[in-house]
Amino acid sequence: MQIFITGAGEVGFHLARELSGAFDVTVIDQSSKACQRLEGVDAQILQGNAADAQLLMEAGVQEADIVVAVTGNDEVNIITCITASHLGVERTIARISNPDYIDQPMKDRKQIGIGLMICPELVMAERIVTDLYFPTILERRRLAGGKGELIELKVEEGAPLLGPIGSLRLPENCKAAAIKRGEEILIPKKEDPVNPGDRLILACDARSVPKLRRLVHEETASHKVMIVGGGVVGFYLAKWLEKMDFDLKLVEIDNERCQDLAEKLPDTLILNGDGTDISLIKGENVGSMDAVFSVTGFDEKNLLCSLLAKQLGADKIVARVDRSDYIDLFEMVGVDHAISPGRVTVEAVLRLIKGGDDAIVQAGEGAEVLEFRAEKEAKIVGKNAAEKMPKGAILGMIMRGNQPVIPSPETEVKDGDRVYILSLSEDVSKVEALFSPEKGP
């Protein structure tokens, strides 16, 4: 497989180092210093502007299987992916940080020639929220713009999700889609058991996720959280946690930004001040917080704020670290969890490259998530979907208009539905055939 990486900064460097042993990797960057840093990596290194179509063609980008554009410039990444797409590259990934372009951790933009946009700050914010709110979640994929979710859980000994699939007391609009047991993926029948150590994949209406979390963790008490830093990460942390009934305080030093946040976050107490001001955080009882997230854009400030909060008694401390080589240092001096937007982006991109298209289960593991629009002439329209599914596939969710539908055994697919199906690889062609036109007499 040929992979082009444009940008040899924090993300591009680590991607090249991780991928070069198994794939044919080419890296392009304008900086001679960044190129020199890659001298020990088994990859072709080119110095130049990744948005230069002529350079890309001369480098052979048209032969690439995947192009990953991760320079520090959103517009250059967009141009690179669109150019590569026009030259015939089927899979492109662009790193995008500007919230004007992206409002989700990952977003499909195939209509403009970008296979997937990925936002490091939002990927990091989502990781923090998931670790706090739902610790047993291993992976989650938002469906239909976030109205539905495909969730992979680790099932532990004594968990309430043990026993036959048909007997699980799942929340309304939540259904078991698959079981991952070791290297095997099963599309389960009612009598198939969920065992300790299994990974259970569930399709859920997003509104059912809080109920699922309470079922799994049996803990409903409100958490008190302080967020220091009201940038992209801090805003999205607060936005997502507001939906989960957390008692939230957000500290932001810029007064104008505070006014903007106050309008957008009605259930969060916005405090104009410096998170390293000990009198401020003492006055706001930082020591009573269940979690403190220090996510400003400055590593030194995040470290100082974290250490102050820890010293004053806060329970869990999470800090943003832009330089991933500082992660060990932060955790060595007392930060519970240091997380780098660059590092989580590398991990997410590696999963996408090694595991196939945007799927919660990797193609190498033998299953994938499929999305179809049911046209009027499709074979499955008007039919009982459960009866028509091949043995190795299950209907996970239907978007009917703007409403998510978690199907029952009697659900029929209607004209215009957007249908999400989890299928074993050997049955993908059978599923695709169901959405092809019904042949005439």
C-alpha positions in Angstrom: 0.0 0.0 0.0 1.3 3.5 -0.9 0.7 6.2 1.6 1.4 9.9 1.1 1.7 12.1 4.2 1.9 15.9 3.8 3.3 17.7 6.8 6.1 16.3 9.0 5.2 18.1 12.2 4.0 16.3 15.4 1.4 14.2 13.7 3.1 13.6 10.3 6.3 12.5 12.0 4.7 10.0 14.2 2.5 8.7 11.4 5.5 8.2 9.1 7.5 6.4 11.8 4.6 4.1 12.6 3.6 3.3 9.0 7.0 3.1 7.3 7.8 -0.4 8.4 4.7 -1.9 6.8 3.8 0.4 3.9 5.5 2.4 1.1 5.5 5.9 2.6 6.2 9.3 1.1 6.4 12.5 3.2 6.3 16.0 1.9 7.0 19.1 4.0 8.3 22.7 3.3 10.6 22.8 6.2 14.1 21.5 5.8 14.4 21.0 9.5 11.2 18.8 9.6 12.6 16.7 6.6 15.9 16.2 8.4 14.1 14.9 11.5 12.8 12.1 9.3 16.2 10.9 8.1 16.1 7.7 10.1 12.7 6.8 8.9 12.3 4.3 6.0 10.3 6.7 3.8 10.8 8.9 0.7 11.2 12.5 2.0 10.4 15.4 -0.3 10.8 19.1 0.5 8.1 21.4 -1.0 4.6 22.8 -0.8 2.0 20.1 -0.4 -0.6 22.3 -2.1 1.5 22.4 -5.3 -0.3 20.1 -7.8 2.7 19.8 -10.0 4.9 18.7 -7.1 2.2 16.1 -6.1 2.0 14.7 -9.6 5.8 14.5 -10.0 6.0 12.7 -6.6 3.5 10.1 -8.0 0.5 10.9 -5.7 -1.8 9.6 -8.4 -0.5 6.1 -7.5 -1.2 6.5 -3.8 -3.8 4.4 -2.0 -4.2 7.0 0.8 -3.2 10.6 1.2 -3.1 12.0 4.7 -2.8 15.8 4.8 -1.6 16.9 8.3 0.2 20.2 7.9 -0.5 22.9 10.4 -2.5 24.8 7.7 -6.2 23.8 7.2 -6.4 25.3 3.8 -3.3 23.6 2.5 -4.7 20.3 3.8 -8.0 20.8 2.1 -6.3 21.8 -1.3 -4.0 18.7 -1.0 -6.9 16.3 -0.5 -9.0 17.8 -3.2 -6.1 17.7 -5.7 -5.3 14.1 -4.8 -9.0 13.2 -5.2 -9.1 14.7 -8.7 -6.0 12.8 -9.6 -7.7 9.5 -8.7 -6.8 8.9 -5.1 -9.8 7.1 -3.5 -9.0 7.7 0.2 -8.0 11.1 1.6 -7.8 12.3 5.2 -7.4 16.0 6.1 -6.4 17.4 9.5 -8.7 20.4 10.2 -8.7 22.6 13.3 -10.9 25.6 12.4 -14.4 25.1 13.9 -15.8 27.0 10.9 -14.9 23.9 8.8 -15.7 21.1 11.2 -18.0 20.6 14.2 -17.4 16.9 14.9 -14.2 14.9 15.7 -14.4 13.3 12.3 -16.6 14.3 9.3 -17.1 12.8 5.9 -16.7 15.4 3.1 -16.6 13.1 0.1 -18.9 15.5 -1.8 -16.0 18.0 -2.1 -13.2 15.5 -2.6 -12.1 14.9 1.0 -12.8 11.4 2.3 -12.5 12.4 6.0 -11.8 15.5 8.0 -10.4 15.0 11.4 -10.1 17.6 14.1 -7.3 17.0 16.7 -8.9 19.2 19.3 -12.3 17.6 19.0 -10.9 14.1 18.9 -9.1 14.9 22.2 -12.2 16.5 23.8 -14.3 13.4 22.8 -11.6 11.1 24.4 -11.7 13.1 27.6 -15.5 13.0 27.8 -15.7 9.3 27.1 -13.0 8.4 29.7 -14.8 10.4 32.4 -18.4 9.6 31.5 -18.3 6.0 30.2 -15.0 4.3 31.1 -15.9 0.9 29.7 -16.5 2.3 26.1 -13.6 1.1 23.9 -14.8 2.8 20.6 -17.8 4.8 19.5 -18.9 6.0 16.1 -21.5 8.7 15.6 -24.1 7.9 12.9 -26.3 10.3 11.0 -24.6 13.5 12.4 -24.7 12.2 16.0 -28.3 11.2 16.2 -27.3 7.6 16.5 -24.2 5.8 17.9 -22.5 2.5 17.4 -20.8 1.7 20.7 -18.3 -1.0 21.6 -18.1 -1.9 25.3 -15.9 -4.2 27.2 -18.0 -6.6 29.2 -16.5 -7.3 32.6 -17.2 -10.0 35.2 -20.4 -9.2 37.1 -21.6 -6.6 34.6 -25.3 -6.4 33.9 -24.8 -7.2 30.2 -24.0 -10.9 30.6 -26.2 -13.8 29.5 -28.2 -14.5 26.3 -28.6 -11.7 23.9 -32.4 -12.0 23.9 -32.4 -11.6 27.7 -30.3 -8.4 28.0 -32.3 -5.6 29.6 -31.1 -2.8 27.3 -32.5 0.7 27.3 -35.3 1.5 24.8 -33.9 2.2 21.3 -30.7 0.3 22.0 -29.9 -3.1 20.5 -27.0 -5.6 20.4 -25.4 -5.6 16.9 -22.4 -7.9 17.3 -20.0 -9.6 19.7 -16.3 -9.5 19.4 -14.8 -12.6 21.1 -11.0 -12.8 20.7 -10.3 -12.6 17.0 -13.9 -13.6 16.0 -16.8 -11.3 15.3 -20.3 -12.8 15.7 -23.7 -11.5 14.5 -25.6 -12.9 17.4 -28.9 -14.8 17.7 -31.2 -14.4 20.7 -29.8 -17.5 22.3 -26.1 -16.5 21.9 -24.5 -15.6 25.3 -22.5 -12.5 26.2 -19.5 -13.7 28.3 -17.0 -11.9 30.5 -14.2 -10.5 28.4 -16.4 -10.1 25.3 -16.7 -6.8 23.5 -20.3 -6.0 22.8 -21.2 -3.7 19.9 -24.5 -1.8 20.4 -26.5 0.4 18.0 -28.3 3.1 20.0 -30.3 6.3 19.6 -28.0 8.9 21.0 -30.7 9.9 23.5 -30.4 6.3 25.0 -26.7 6.5 25.8 -27.1 8.1 29.3 -29.5 5.3 30.2 -27.0 2.7 28.9 -24.3 4.3 30.9 -26.3 4.2 34.1 -27.1 0.5 33.5 -23.5 -0.4 33.0 -21.9 1.7 35.7 -24.8 1.9 38.2 -23.8 5.4 39.2 -26.0 8.4 38.8 -24.6 11.0 41.1 -23.8 14.3 39.5 -20.1 15.1 39.0 -18.5 18.4 39.7 -16.1 19.5 36.9 -13.9 22.5 36.3 -12.6 23.3 32.9 -9.7 25.7 32.6 -9.5 27.1 29.1 -12.4 28.2 26.9 -10.9 27.5 23.4 -12.1 24.8 21.0 -11.3 21.9 23.4 -12.8 23.6 26.5 -15.9 24.7 24.7 -16.7 21.2 23.3 -15.9 19.6 26.6 -18.5 21.8 28.3 -21.0 21.4 25.4 -20.9 17.6 25.6 -20.8 17.4 29.4 -23.8 19.8 29.7 -25.9 17.0 28.1 -24.9 14.6 30.8 -26.0 16.6 33.9 -22.6 17.5 35.2 -22.1 20.5 37.5 -19.8 22.6 35.3 -17.5 25.6 35.8 -15.3 27.0 33.0 -12.5 29.4 33.6 -11.4 31.6 30.7 -9.0 34.5 30.8 -10.4 36.4 27.8 -13.4 38.5 28.7 -14.8 38.7 25.2 -14.6 34.9 24.8 -16.3 34.5 28.2 -19.3 36.5 26.9 -19.5 34.3 23.8 -19.2 31.1 25.9 -22.0 32.3 28.3 -24.4 32.6 25.3 -23.5 29.1 24.0 -23.3 27.2 27.3 -26.4 28.1 29.3 -25.8 25.4 31.9 -22.1 26.1 32.6 -20.9 28.8 35.0 -18.4 30.9 33.1 -15.7 32.6 35.2 -13.5 35.3 33.7 -10.0 34.8 35.2 -6.7 32.9 35.2 -6.7 29.2 36.0 -3.3 29.6 37.7 -4.7 32.3 40.1 -4.8 30.4 43.3 -7.2 32.8 45.0 -9.7 32.4 42.2 -9.6 28.6 42.1 -9.6 28.4 45.9 -12.7 30.6 45.9 -14.4 28.4 43.4 -13.7 25.3 45.6 -11.4 23.5 43.1 -10.6 21.0 45.9 -14.1 19.7 45.8 -14.1 18.9 42.1 -14.4 15.4 40.9 -12.4 16.3 37.8 -10.4 19.3 36.6 -9.5 19.6 32.9 -6.7 22.1 32.1 -6.9 22.6 28.4 -5.5 26.0 27.5 -3.2 26.3 24.5 -0.1 26.6 26.7 1.6 23.5 28.2 3.3 25.4 31.0 0.0 27.0 32.2 -1.8 23.6 32.0 0.9 22.0 34.1 0.8 24.7 36.8 -3.0 24.8 36.9 -3.0 21.0 37.2 -0.5 20.9 40.1 -2.4 23.6 42.0 -5.7 21.8 41.6 -4.1 18.5 42.7 -2.5 20.2 45.7 -5.8 21.7 46.7 -7.6 18.3 46.7 -9.3 17.8 43.3 -9.9 14.2 42.7 -8.9 13.6 39.0 -6.6 15.9 37.0 -6.5 15.8 33.2 -4.1 18.1 31.2 -3.7 19.0 27.6 -0.1 18.7 26.3 0.6 19.9 22.8 4.2 18.5 22.9 3.6 14.8 23.2 7.2 14.2 24.6 6.0 16.1 27.7 3.3 13.5 28.5 5.5 11.4 30.7 6.8 14.5 32.5 3.3 15.7 33.3 2.2 12.3 34.7 5.5 11.9 36.6 4.8 15.1 38.6 1.2 14.2 39.6 -1.1 14.8 36.6 -3.4 11.8 36.4 -3.8 11.9 32.7 -1.9 14.0 30.1 -3.3 13.9 26.6 -2.0 15.3 23.4 -4.3 16.3 20.5 -1.5 15.3 18.1 -1.1 11.9 19.7 -4.8 11.1 19.7 -5.0 12.2 16.1 -2.1 9.8 15.2 -3.9 7.0 17.0 -7.2 7.8 15.2 -5.6 8.0 11.7 -3.7 4.7 12.3 -6.9 3.0 13.1 -8.5 4.3 10.0 -5.5 3.3 7.8 -5.0 -0.1 9.3 -8.6 -0.8 9.8 -10.3 0.3 6.6 -12.8 3.1 6.1 -14.5 4.9 9.0 -15.8 1.8 10.9 -16.0 0.9 14.5 -14.8 -2.6 13.7 -11.7 -2.9 11.5 -11.8 -4.4 8.0 -8.9 -6.6 9.1 -11.1 -8.0 11.8 -13.7 -9.2 9.2 -16.6 -6.7 9.6 -17.5 -3.2 8.6 -20.3 -0.6 8.9 -22.2 0.1 5.7 -24.5 3.0 4.9 -27.1 3.0 2.2 -30.0 5.2 1.0 -33.0 3.1 0.2 -34.4 4.1 -3.2 -37.9 3.3 -4.3 -36.8 0.5 -6.6 -34.5 -1.2 -4.1 -35.3 -4.9 -3.4 -35.4 -4.2 0.4 -38.0 -1.4 0.3 -41.3 -2.4 1.8 -39.8 -5.7 3.1 -39.2 -7.0 6.6 -35.5 -6.0 7.0 -34.6 -8.6 9.6 -35.8 -11.4 7.4 -34.0 -10.1 4.3 -30.6 -9.6 6.0 -28.0 -12.3 5.2 -26.8 -14.4 8.1 -23.7 -12.3 8.7 -25.3 -8.9 8.8 -27.6 -7.0 11.1 -29.6 -3.8 10.6 -28.3 -1.4 13.2 -30.2 1.9 12.7 -32.5 3.7 10.2 -32.6 7.4 9.8 -36.2 8.2 8.7 -36.3 11.9 7.9 -34.6 13.5 11.0 -35.6 10.7 13.3 -33.4 7.8 14.3 -35.1 4.4 14.4 -33.6 1.4 16.1 -35.3 -1.4 14.3 -37.4 -4.2 15.8 -37.7 -7.6 14.2 -40.8 -6.4 12.3 -39.3 -3.1 11.0 -39.7 -2.5 7.2 -37.4 -0.3 5.2 -39.1 2.6 3.5 -38.3 4.7 0.4 -35.8 7.4 1.4 -34.5 5.8 4.5 -30.8 6.0 5.3 -29.9 2.6 6.6 -26.9 1.6 8.7 -25.9 -2.1 8.6 -23.1 -4.0 10.4 -21.9 -6.8 8.1 -19.2 -9.5 8.1 -16.9 -9.0 5.2 -18.1 -12.1 3.3 -21.7 -10.9 3.3 -21.1 -7.3 2.2 -22.0 -8.1 -1.5 -25.2 -9.7 -0.4 -26.2 -6.6 1.6 -25.3 -4.4 -1.3 -27.6 -6.5 -3.6 -30.5 -5.7 -1.3 -30.2 -2.0 -2.2 -30.0 -2.6 -5.9 -33.1 -2.1 -8.0 -35.8 -4.8 -8.1 -35.7 -6.6 -11.5 -38.9 -6.3 -13.5 -40.9 -9.3 -14.6 
